[in-house]
Amino acid sequence: MSVQTDSAAFTEALRRHAAILHKVARAYCPSRADRPDLIQEMTIALWKSYSRYDPSRTFSSWMYRIALNVAISFFRREGRHDWRFAELDEAAGVADAGAVDPRVATLLECIDELDPLDKALMLLQLDGYSQAEIADTVGITATNTATKLSRIRARLRIMMGEKTDGTR
């Protein structure tokens, strides 16, 4: 395949799955001013890795893996440890902040407090990926993924209870 053909295929696949980059950028970079830089870094990393993309795997899972790795590195490198989901409604895909169920907002606050890997696992699960797909995307075993997700859900239940004082 020529570089021009590779470039066209990459551009088309990137266009089809661009929402992944924006979703990851919103999750790890609530500052609108910094998002374009992060998206650009993710795009560059994707292009540099494209020659190693295995077409037998889904492009979106491969893209998620690279985007999450770049976002976590960006987060650590830029010293953004104090970032929060400043725009919970946007991260949840809700247009009007007033329309967010308070329980959803509380859950997103709790997810925001997770470490970067746990946050990535939840982001993928909330996006509808299976445990096997999540395992493949983040590079851990399916068993480890299931265990981690179970522990994360238990931790989120506790965190939710603490934030809501046990009220439902």
Backbone bond lengths (Angstrom), bond angles and torsions (degrees), N, CA, C in turn:
res aa  C-N    CA-C-N  psi(-1)  N-CA   C-N-CA  omega(-1)  CA-C   N-CA-C  phi
1 M - - - 1.445 - - 1.525 108.48 -
2 S 1.329 117.35 136.90 1.459 121.13 -178.05 1.520 110.64 -79.92
3 V 1.327 114.46 164.50 1.464 119.69 178.22 1.517 109.76 -61.61
4 Q 1.333 116.75 -38.31 1.460 120.52 179.96 1.532 110.78 -64.89
5 T 1.321 117.64 -42.64 1.465 121.59 177.42 1.524 110.33 -65.17
6 D 1.335 116.28 -44.02 1.466 120.41 176.48 1.518 110.57 -58.03
7 S 1.321 115.90 -44.42 1.454 121.31 -178.38 1.526 110.87 -62.31
8 A 1.320 117.15 -44.07 1.464 120.81 -179.99 1.527 110.96 -65.87
9 A 1.326 117.26 -43.17 1.469 120.79 179.00 1.525 110.65 -64.15
10 F 1.320 116.22 -42.97 1.462 120.95 179.07 1.526 110.38 -62.10
11 T 1.328 116.21 -47.71 1.465 120.82 -178.39 1.525 111.01 -59.96
12 E 1.321 117.01 -42.73 1.465 121.02 179.39 1.530 111.09 -65.64
13 A 1.315 117.59 -45.19 1.470 120.88 179.18 1.525 110.54 -64.39
14 L 1.314 116.76 -40.69 1.465 121.14 178.61 1.530 110.22 -63.33
15 R 1.321 116.88 -41.86 1.462 120.98 178.82 1.532 110.65 -62.34
16 R 1.340 116.59 -44.13 1.473 120.87 -179.01 1.527 112.55 -63.59
17 H 1.321 116.57 -32.04 1.467 120.27 -174.21 1.531 112.98 -114.90
18 A 1.321 117.30 21.62 1.470 121.26 -177.51 1.527 112.54 -58.76
19 A 1.317 117.24 -28.72 1.468 120.15 -179.10 1.528 111.48 -59.51
20 I 1.326 117.21 -29.14 1.467 120.34 178.59 1.520 110.06 -61.42
21 L 1.331 116.75 -45.82 1.468 120.08 -179.53 1.521 110.83 -61.78
22 H 1.323 116.29 -42.34 1.462 119.86 -179.08 1.528 111.30 -68.11
23 K 1.321 116.93 -38.17 1.464 120.94 178.79 1.533 110.72 -64.89
24 V 1.321 116.71 -45.65 1.469 120.59 179.32 1.527 109.60 -65.52
25 A 1.323 117.09 -41.91 1.472 120.03 179.53 1.524 110.93 -61.98
26 R 1.334 117.44 -41.96 1.472 119.56 178.33 1.520 111.42 -64.86
27 A 1.328 116.96 -37.25 1.464 120.47 -177.76 1.519 112.30 -70.06
28 Y 1.318 117.49 -35.56 1.460 121.03 -175.45 1.520 113.53 -105.61
29 C 1.315 117.84 -8.08 1.460 120.73 -174.93 1.527 109.65 -145.68
30 P 1.317 117.58 79.31 1.453 119.19 -176.81 1.527 113.97 -67.47
31 S 1.314 117.53 -16.73 1.461 120.26 178.01 1.526 109.22 -73.58
32 R 1.312 116.18 113.81 1.469 120.28 179.78 1.525 111.26 -57.27
33 A 1.306 117.24 -32.58 1.467 120.82 -177.94 1.527 112.18 -66.61
34 D 1.333 117.60 -30.91 1.467 121.16 -177.80 1.525 113.62 -90.97
35 R 1.323 117.73 -15.92 1.466 120.30 -175.96 1.527 114.08 -59.52
36 P 1.341 118.93 -44.18 1.476 117.66 179.63 1.530 112.66 -58.65
37 D 1.327 117.54 -36.67 1.467 120.33 177.90 1.522 110.69 -64.02
38 L 1.320 116.55 -44.27 1.457 120.54 179.89 1.531 110.65 -65.85
39 I 1.320 117.20 -43.87 1.469 120.61 178.81 1.523 110.22 -62.22
40 Q 1.329 116.97 -39.46 1.466 120.07 177.61 1.531 110.67 -63.45
41 E 1.328 117.08 -43.56 1.470 120.09 178.11 1.528 111.14 -62.60
42 M 1.336 116.89 -40.15 1.464 119.94 178.32 1.531 110.39 -64.43
43 T 1.326 117.01 -42.48 1.464 121.33 -179.60 1.523 111.21 -63.71
44 I 1.321 117.05 -43.13 1.470 121.00 178.07 1.528 110.21 -62.18
45 A 1.327 116.25 -44.80 1.472 119.81 179.38 1.530 110.93 -62.78
46 L 1.322 116.81 -38.99 1.464 120.26 177.74 1.526 110.79 -63.25
47 W 1.328 116.77 -45.06 1.467 120.00 -179.85 1.529 110.91 -63.65
48 K 1.326 116.52 -42.90 1.467 119.97 179.97 1.530 111.42 -64.06
49 S 1.315 116.86 -29.77 1.466 121.31 -178.08 1.523 113.03 -93.11
50 Y 1.314 117.23 -8.17 1.464 120.76 -172.53 1.525 113.02 -58.97
51 S 1.303 117.77 -33.30 1.474 119.72 -179.79 1.534 111.41 -65.25
52 R 1.334 116.72 -19.87 1.465 120.81 179.56 1.535 112.51 -99.82
53 Y 1.332 116.87 2.31 1.463 120.51 178.77 1.527 109.64 -66.07
54 D 1.319 115.71 132.34 1.465 122.33 179.63 1.531 108.41 -97.87
55 P 1.331 117.83 107.51 1.469 120.84 -176.86 1.532 114.52 -60.97
56 S 1.324 117.86 -12.90 1.468 118.88 177.07 1.534 111.16 -75.28
57 R 1.318 116.40 -10.46 1.471 121.63 177.13 1.523 109.15 -106.08
58 T 1.324 116.19 159.60 1.461 118.60 -179.31 1.518 110.29 -70.95
59 F 1.317 115.52 138.17 1.456 121.20 179.75 1.525 110.13 -62.35
60 S 1.336 116.66 -40.53 1.464 119.78 -176.49 1.528 112.02 -63.75
61 S 1.328 118.68 -38.58 1.471 120.55 177.72 1.520 110.61 -66.80
62 W 1.326 116.26 -43.14 1.468 120.89 177.52 1.530 109.83 -60.86
63 M 1.329 115.53 -43.29 1.459 120.95 -179.32 1.531 110.90 -64.33
64 Y 1.331 116.53 -44.03 1.462 120.72 177.72 1.527 110.59 -58.04
65 R 1.317 116.78 -45.52 1.468 120.71 -177.51 1.530 110.32 -57.99
66 I 1.304 117.07 -49.17 1.464 120.59 -178.40 1.521 110.57 -68.23
67 A 1.327 117.41 -44.03 1.465 120.54 -179.70 1.527 111.42 -60.72
68 L 1.320 117.13 -43.53 1.468 120.29 178.75 1.523 111.36 -64.50
69 N 1.329 117.23 -42.58 1.468 119.86 178.79 1.523 111.26 -62.03
70 V 1.328 117.03 -43.25 1.465 120.60 179.08 1.528 109.97 -65.55
71 A 1.335 117.16 -43.44 1.466 120.50 -179.01 1.523 111.39 -62.84
72 I 1.321 116.74 -42.90 1.468 119.85 179.03 1.522 110.38 -65.06
73 S 1.322 117.40 -41.64 1.471 120.71 177.62 1.522 110.82 -64.32
74 F 1.320 116.85 -42.58 1.463 122.49 178.64 1.528 109.46 -60.75
75 F 1.314 115.01 -46.33 1.460 122.65 179.49 1.530 110.21 -56.81
76 R 1.319 116.74 -47.70 1.469 121.15 -178.89 1.519 112.02 -71.14
77 R 1.329 116.59 -44.76 1.462 121.26 -176.73 1.527 111.55 -64.54
78 E 1.304 116.02 -40.05 1.458 119.86 -176.64 1.530 112.39 -82.70
79 G 1.324 117.16 0.20 1.463 120.19 178.77 1.511 112.44 65.08
80 R 1.300 116.59 37.03 1.459 121.24 -175.44 1.526 111.93 -92.60
81 H 1.304 117.25 34.54 1.465 120.05 -175.48 1.524 113.20 -65.22
82 D 1.318 116.60 -16.02 1.457 118.77 -179.66 1.529 112.17 -96.35
83 W 1.325 117.89 7.27 1.464 120.61 178.86 1.518 110.40 -63.22
84 R 1.272 115.29 149.33 1.457 121.90 175.04 1.519 107.99 -134.29
85 F 1.306 116.39 165.65 1.456 120.14 173.49 1.524 105.85 -73.29
86 A 1.317 116.46 88.50 1.454 120.86 -178.04 1.519 110.79 -68.26
87 E 1.304 116.44 -24.87 1.456 120.37 -176.39 1.525 108.87 -124.32
88 L 1.322 116.17 72.25 1.465 120.71 -176.10 1.519 111.91 -58.06
89 D 1.308 115.77 -40.29 1.454 118.60 -178.96 1.519 111.22 -63.04
90 E 1.317 117.76 -39.84 1.458 120.94 179.73 1.518 110.54 -68.42
91 A 1.324 117.50 -42.70 1.463 121.05 179.71 1.522 110.75 -62.43
92 A 1.311 116.99 -30.87 1.459 120.98 179.71 1.522 112.07 -86.70
93 G 1.332 115.93 -4.03 1.450 119.56 179.57 1.517 112.84 78.88
94 V 1.316 117.15 23.37 1.453 121.91 -179.38 1.518 108.47 -103.60
95 A 1.314 116.71 128.74 1.459 120.60 -174.89 1.526 112.60 -73.18
96 D 1.309 117.73 -38.47 1.455 121.37 -174.89 1.522 109.57 -112.39
97 A 1.347 116.27 118.21 1.468 120.12 -177.65 1.524 111.18 -58.80
98 G 1.329 117.13 -31.04 1.448 120.34 179.41 1.517 112.82 -67.86
99 A 1.339 116.18 -19.13 1.460 120.30 -178.33 1.523 112.76 -87.26
100 V 1.334 117.35 -4.85 1.461 120.50 -177.83 1.525 109.62 -74.15
101 D 1.320 115.72 125.96 1.457 121.49 174.31 1.528 106.66 -59.76
102 P 1.328 118.68 132.06 1.469 120.25 -179.15 1.525 112.91 -55.77
103 R 1.329 116.75 -32.01 1.469 119.22 178.26 1.523 111.03 -67.99
104 V 1.330 116.74 -36.71 1.467 120.46 177.67 1.524 109.57 -66.40
105 A 1.326 116.42 -44.14 1.463 120.10 178.79 1.527 110.75 -60.74
106 T 1.328 117.01 -42.24 1.467 120.90 178.48 1.521 110.58 -65.10
107 L 1.328 116.74 -42.24 1.465 120.06 177.78 1.525 110.76 -60.41
108 L 1.327 117.49 -44.30 1.465 120.40 179.49 1.527 111.52 -64.56
109 E 1.324 116.90 -35.86 1.470 119.81 174.90 1.524 109.99 -61.81
110 C 1.320 116.17 -42.87 1.470 120.50 179.65 1.525 110.82 -65.57
111 I 1.324 117.51 -42.90 1.465 120.83 177.94 1.519 110.00 -60.91
112 D 1.316 116.55 -38.24 1.464 121.14 179.16 1.524 112.11 -60.41
113 E 1.318 117.30 -27.66 1.461 121.16 -178.54 1.526 112.96 -82.63
114 L 1.326 117.15 -6.85 1.465 120.82 179.06 1.525 110.57 -72.77
115 D 1.340 115.56 158.68 1.463 118.57 175.50 1.530 108.35 -69.77
116 P 1.333 118.06 163.97 1.471 120.77 -173.34 1.530 115.14 -55.76
117 L 1.323 119.36 -40.87 1.466 119.91 -179.63 1.523 110.93 -67.48
118 D 1.327 117.25 -44.44 1.462 120.30 179.36 1.529 110.65 -63.31
119 K 1.335 116.05 -38.78 1.459 120.39 177.06 1.530 109.90 -62.23
120 A 1.327 116.68 -42.32 1.470 120.85 178.78 1.525 110.68 -62.49
121 L 1.328 117.08 -43.42 1.464 120.56 179.10 1.528 110.83 -60.14
122 M 1.326 116.73 -44.50 1.463 119.94 -179.74 1.522 111.01 -68.09
123 L 1.328 117.42 -39.19 1.460 121.06 178.22 1.528 110.06 -58.28
124 L 1.320 116.34 -45.46 1.462 120.55 179.08 1.529 111.45 -66.12
125 Q 1.337 117.26 -42.36 1.460 119.51 179.93 1.527 110.65 -65.02
126 L 1.318 116.95 -43.37 1.460 120.10 179.34 1.524 111.58 -65.83
127 D 1.329 116.07 -22.73 1.460 120.49 178.20 1.526 111.59 -85.32
128 G 1.340 116.83 2.56 1.452 121.01 173.35 1.517 116.27 92.06
129 Y 1.320 117.69 9.99 1.463 120.02 178.74 1.525 109.96 -75.15
130 S 1.330 115.70 144.25 1.464 120.71 176.80 1.528 109.02 -73.91
131 Q 1.326 116.17 165.61 1.467 119.38 178.62 1.520 111.04 -61.81
132 A 1.322 117.59 -36.79 1.471 120.67 178.53 1.528 110.62 -65.43
133 E 1.329 116.82 -41.28 1.466 120.38 178.84 1.526 110.76 -67.06
134 I 1.329 116.44 -39.87 1.464 120.60 178.00 1.521 109.45 -62.61
135 A 1.318 116.56 -45.55 1.468 121.03 179.61 1.520 110.42 -58.16
136 D 1.322 116.33 -45.39 1.459 120.98 179.98 1.526 111.08 -64.50
137 T 1.319 116.75 -39.54 1.459 121.38 -177.16 1.523 112.23 -67.95
138 V 1.330 117.26 -44.48 1.469 119.30 -176.54 1.517 113.27 -93.02
139 G 1.333 116.62 -7.64 1.460 119.75 174.41 1.514 115.71 81.36
140 I 1.334 116.09 33.40 1.461 120.09 174.33 1.526 107.76 -125.01
141 T 1.315 117.09 168.95 1.462 119.62 -178.26 1.526 110.57 -72.45
142 A 1.319 115.84 158.86 1.462 120.95 177.51 1.527 110.63 -62.95
143 T 1.326 116.82 -37.43 1.467 120.85 178.28 1.522 110.48 -63.93
144 N 1.327 116.21 -44.51 1.462 120.69 178.53 1.527 110.20 -63.92
145 T 1.320 116.65 -39.39 1.465 120.68 177.96 1.525 110.44 -61.30
146 A 1.320 116.98 -47.78 1.466 120.84 -179.83 1.524 110.74 -60.52
147 T 1.324 116.47 -43.48 1.466 120.82 179.45 1.519 110.62 -63.51
148 K 1.333 116.06 -48.33 1.464 119.99 -179.15 1.527 111.17 -61.46
149 L 1.339 117.18 -45.26 1.462 119.73 -179.63 1.522 111.44 -62.95
150 S 1.314 117.60 -38.76 1.457 121.00 177.51 1.531 110.57 -62.47
151 R 1.315 116.28 -44.71 1.471 120.53 179.09 1.524 111.61 -67.21
152 I 1.318 116.47 -38.73 1.467 120.02 178.70 1.525 109.73 -64.04
153 R 1.335 117.17 -45.14 1.470 119.98 178.78 1.528 110.89 -60.97
154 A 1.326 117.42 -41.23 1.471 120.67 178.16 1.529 110.08 -62.88
155 R 1.334 115.83 -43.86 1.465 119.86 178.94 1.528 110.73 -64.18
156 L 1.327 117.20 -40.35 1.465 120.46 178.72 1.527 111.30 -64.78
157 R 1.340 117.62 -37.62 1.474 120.07 176.71 1.530 110.35 -61.02
158 I 1.322 116.54 -43.25 1.467 120.59 178.81 1.526 109.99 -64.45
159 M 1.321 116.05 -47.01 1.464 120.46 -179.62 1.527 111.07 -60.82
160 M 1.332 116.05 -42.33 1.469 120.20 178.71 1.524 110.17 -62.43
161 G 1.334 116.14 -43.03 1.458 120.21 178.71 1.516 112.05 -60.95
162 E 1.332 116.48 -41.19 1.465 120.48 179.01 1.519 111.32 -66.36
163 K 1.321 117.05 -39.47 1.465 120.28 -177.98 1.524 112.42 -73.81
164 T 1.332 116.09 -27.72 1.463 119.19 -178.49 1.523 111.82 -105.15
165 D 1.325 116.16 5.99 1.470 121.59 -178.02 1.519 111.82 54.75
166 G 1.330 115.57 32.40 1.458 119.86 176.84 1.509 114.25 79.80
167 T 1.344 118.31 -0.91 1.465 119.86 179.10 1.514 109.73 -83.13
168 R 1.288 116.85 150.05 1.476 121.16 -179.16 1.496 110.23 -115.72
